[in-house]
């Protein structure tokens, strides 16, 4: 079903965001 692909995209985005934030956002 199409929504499973949408869920995969959302999880990929979440994991990417958590990985970036976990690694530490560059200080301003």
PDB file with one MODEL, atoms N, CA, C and O in Angstrom:
MODEL        1
ATOM      1  N   UNK A   1       0.840  -1.204   0.000  1.00  0.00           N
ATOM      2  CA  UNK A   1       0.000   0.000   0.000  1.00  0.00           C
ATOM      3  C   UNK A   1       0.878   1.258   0.000  1.00  0.00           C
ATOM      4  O   UNK A   1       2.013   1.230   0.476  1.00  0.00           O
ATOM      5  N   UNK A   2       0.356   2.332  -0.524  1.00  0.00           N
ATOM      6  CA  UNK A   2       1.143   3.571  -0.657  1.00  0.00           C
ATOM      7  C   UNK A   2       1.545   4.151   0.692  1.00  0.00           C
ATOM      8  O   UNK A   2       2.622   4.732   0.823  1.00  0.00           O
ATOM      9  N   UNK A   3       0.678   3.996   1.704  1.00  0.00           N
ATOM     10  CA  UNK A   3       0.980   4.638   2.992  1.00  0.00           C
ATOM     11  C   UNK A   3       2.184   4.022   3.686  1.00  0.00           C
ATOM     12  O   UNK A   3       2.813   4.678   4.516  1.00  0.00           O
ATOM     13  N   UNK A   4       2.520   2.767   3.364  1.00  0.00           N
ATOM     14  CA  UNK A   4       3.702   2.152   3.986  1.00  0.00           C
ATOM     15  C   UNK A   4       4.960   2.870   3.515  1.00  0.00           C
ATOM     16  O   UNK A   4       5.900   3.060   4.288  1.00  0.00           O
ATOM     17  N   UNK A   5       4.976   3.271   2.233  1.00  0.00           N
ATOM     18  CA  UNK A   5       6.134   4.007   1.721  1.00  0.00           C
ATOM     19  C   UNK A   5       6.225   5.365   2.417  1.00  0.00           C
ATOM     20  O   UNK A   5       7.319   5.848   2.711  1.00  0.00           O
ATOM     21  N   UNK A   6       5.064   5.977   2.677  1.00  0.00           N
ATOM     22  CA  UNK A   6       5.033   7.269   3.370  1.00  0.00           C
ATOM     23  C   UNK A   6       5.588   7.116   4.779  1.00  0.00           C
ATOM     24  O   UNK A   6       6.337   7.973   5.249  1.00  0.00           O
ATOM     25  N   UNK A   7       5.226   6.028   5.457  1.00  0.00           N
ATOM     26  CA  UNK A   7       5.715   5.771   6.815  1.00  0.00           C
ATOM     27  C   UNK A   7       7.228   5.597   6.799  1.00  0.00           C
ATOM     28  O   UNK A   7       7.924   6.095   7.685  1.00  0.00           O
ATOM     29  N   UNK A   8       7.743   4.883   5.780  1.00  0.00           N
ATOM     30  CA  UNK A   8       9.194   4.689   5.671  1.00  0.00           C
ATOM     31  C   UNK A   8       9.905   6.031   5.534  1.00  0.00           C
ATOM     32  O   UNK A   8      10.945   6.250   6.155  1.00  0.00           O
ATOM     33  N   UNK A   9       9.350   6.923   4.728  1.00  0.00           N
ATOM     34  CA  UNK A   9       9.954   8.241   4.522  1.00  0.00           C
ATOM     35  C   UNK A   9       9.961   9.028   5.833  1.00  0.00           C
ATOM     36  O   UNK A   9      10.947   9.686   6.166  1.00  0.00           O
ATOM     37  N   UNK A  10       8.856   8.953   6.570  1.00  0.00           N
ATOM     38  CA  UNK A  10       8.763   9.675   7.846  1.00  0.00           C
ATOM     39  C   UNK A  10       9.802   9.156   8.824  1.00  0.00           C
ATOM     40  O   UNK A  10      10.474   9.943   9.490  1.00  0.00           O
ATOM     41  N   UNK A  11       9.941   7.811   8.919  1.00  0.00           N
ATOM     42  CA  UNK A  11      10.918   7.229   9.846  1.00  0.00           C
ATOM     43  C   UNK A  11      12.332   7.618   9.451  1.00  0.00           C
ATOM     44  O   UNK A  11      13.166   7.901  10.311  1.00  0.00           O
ATOM     45  N   UNK A  12      12.609   7.634   8.132  1.00  0.00           N
ATOM     46  CA  UNK A  12      13.939   8.031   7.665  1.00  0.00           C
ATOM     47  C   UNK A  12      14.226   9.469   8.089  1.00  0.00           C
ATOM     48  O   UNK A  12      15.329   9.783   8.538  1.00  0.00           O
ATOM     49  N   UNK A  13      13.222  10.341   7.944  1.00  0.00           N
ATOM     50  CA  UNK A  13      13.396  11.739   8.328  1.00  0.00           C
ATOM     51  C   UNK A  13      13.635  11.863   9.830  1.00  0.00           C
ATOM     52  O   UNK A  13      14.500  12.622  10.268  1.00  0.00           O
ATOM     53  N   UNK A  14      12.856  11.107  10.619  1.00  0.00           N
ATOM     54  CA  UNK A  14      13.007  11.167  12.073  1.00  0.00           C
ATOM     55  C   UNK A  14      14.385  10.688  12.500  1.00  0.00           C
ATOM     56  O   UNK A  14      15.043  11.334  13.315  1.00  0.00           O
ATOM     57  N   UNK A  15      14.828   9.554  11.952  1.00  0.00           N
ATOM     58  CA  UNK A  15      16.141   9.020  12.318  1.00  0.00           C
ATOM     59  C   UNK A  15      17.248   9.994  11.926  1.00  0.00           C
ATOM     60  O   UNK A  15      18.215  10.174  12.667  1.00  0.00           O
ATOM     61  N   UNK A  16      17.101  10.622  10.755  1.00  0.00           N
ATOM     62  CA  UNK A  16      18.117  11.584  10.305  1.00  0.00           C
ATOM     63  C   UNK A  16      18.175  12.774  11.261  1.00  0.00           C
ATOM     64  O   UNK A  16      19.257  13.222  11.639  1.00  0.00           O
ATOM     65  N   UNK A  17      16.999  13.285  11.651  1.00  0.00           N
ATOM     66  CA  UNK A  17      16.947  14.440  12.550  1.00  0.00           C
ATOM     67  C   UNK A  17      17.538  14.082  13.911  1.00  0.00           C
ATOM     68  O   UNK A  17      18.314  14.854  14.474  1.00  0.00           O
ATOM     69  N   UNK A  18      17.175  12.913  14.440  1.00  0.00           N
ATOM     70  CA  UNK A  18      17.689  12.487  15.752  1.00  0.00           C
ATOM     71  C   UNK A  18      19.199  12.294  15.685  1.00  0.00           C
ATOM     72  O   UNK A  18      19.914  12.644  16.624  1.00  0.00           O
ATOM     73  N   UNK A  19      19.686  11.737  14.573  1.00  0.00           N
ATOM     74  CA  UNK A  19      21.128  11.508  14.426  1.00  0.00           C
ATOM     75  C   UNK A  19      21.878  12.836  14.412  1.00  0.00           C
ATOM     76  O   UNK A  19      22.913  12.975  15.064  1.00  0.00           O
ATOM     77  N   UNK A  20      21.358  13.808  13.674  1.00  0.00           N
ATOM     78  CA  UNK A  20      22.008  15.120  13.579  1.00  0.00           C
ATOM     79  C   UNK A  20      21.997  15.816  14.935  1.00  0.00           C
ATOM     80  O   UNK A  20      23.013  16.348  15.382  1.00  0.00           O
ATOM     81  N   UNK A  21      20.812  15.806  15.596  1.00  0.00           N
ATOM     82  CA  UNK A  21      20.710  16.466  16.901  1.00  0.00           C
ATOM     83  C   UNK A  21      21.559  15.745  17.929  1.00  0.00           C
ATOM     84  O   UNK A  21      22.165  16.379  18.793  1.00  0.00           O
ATOM     85  N   UNK A  22      21.609  14.411  17.842  1.00  0.00           N
ATOM     86  CA  UNK A  22      22.382  13.616  18.793  1.00  0.00           C
ATOM     87  C   UNK A  22      23.872  13.864  18.633  1.00  0.00           C
ATOM     88  O   UNK A  22      24.617  13.868  19.613  1.00  0.00           O
ATOM     89  N   UNK A  23      24.310  14.075  17.376  1.00  0.00           N
ATOM     90  CA  UNK A  23      25.725  14.323  17.110  1.00  0.00           C
ATOM     91  C   UNK A  23      26.114  15.721  17.594  1.00  0.00           C
ATOM     92  O   UNK A  23      27.282  15.996  17.869  1.00  0.00           O
ATOM     93  N   UNK A  24      25.117  16.592  17.690  1.00  0.00           N
ATOM     94  CA  UNK A  24      25.383  17.951  18.169  1.00  0.00           C
ATOM     95  C   UNK A  24      25.251  18.956  17.043  1.00  0.00           C
ATOM     96  O   UNK A  24      25.960  18.878  16.040  1.00  0.00           O
ATOM     97  N   UNK A  25      24.345  19.892  17.213  1.00  0.00           N
ATOM     98  CA  UNK A  25      24.142  20.917  16.190  1.00  0.00           C
ATOM     99  C   UNK A  25      25.272  21.939  16.272  1.00  0.00           C
ATOM    100  O   UNK A  25      25.621  22.375  17.369  1.00  0.00           O
ATOM    101  N   UNK A  26      25.851  22.332  15.142  1.00  0.00           N
ATOM    102  CA  UNK A  26      26.944  23.324  15.144  1.00  0.00           C
ATOM    103  C   UNK A  26      26.550  24.572  15.922  1.00  0.00           C
ATOM    104  O   UNK A  26      25.487  25.145  15.680  1.00  0.00           O
ATOM    105  N   UNK A  27      27.388  24.992  16.844  1.00  0.00           N
ATOM    106  CA  UNK A  27      27.086  26.161  17.671  1.00  0.00           C
ATOM    107  C   UNK A  27      27.128  27.434  16.830  1.00  0.00           C
ATOM    108  O   UNK A  27      27.994  27.605  15.972  1.00  0.00           O
ATOM    109  N   UNK A  28      26.184  28.309  17.092  1.00  0.00           N
ATOM    110  CA  UNK A  28      26.141  29.585  16.365  1.00  0.00           C
ATOM    111  C   UNK A  28      27.294  30.483  16.797  1.00  0.00           C
ATOM    112  O   UNK A  28      27.427  31.600  16.296  1.00  0.00           O
TER     113      UNK A  28
ENDMDL
END
